[in-house]
Amino acid sequence: MEKLVYRFHDLFAQLGLSNRDEDILQFIANHRPLDPEVDLPDAPFWSPAQASFLREALEQDSSWSELVDQLNAALRE
């Protein structure tokens, strides 16, 4: 089965966050740097539903997993 292709702003919309470029940049700036000891889904700024989505995306290697990895990297830079 072919994976769907999503873009970074689609991930923010899926998480229920604003997906405007400036809002994405502001979100990352506000939450960076994420402690290296904290797994992305365990970060304190996610709602339980958001954390669950992120965890499932990574565990199931879903169509979202690459974007979740990109978000993880952006929050740790």
Secondary structure as GFF3:
##gff-version 3
##sequence-region A 1 77
A	DSSP	alpha_helix	8	14	.	.	.	ID=ss1
A	DSSP	alpha_helix	21	31	.	.	.	ID=ss2
A	DSSP	three_ten_helix	40	42	.	.	.	ID=ss3
A	DSSP	alpha_helix	48	59	.	.	.	ID=ss4
A	DSSP	alpha_helix	65	76	.	.	.	ID=ss5
###
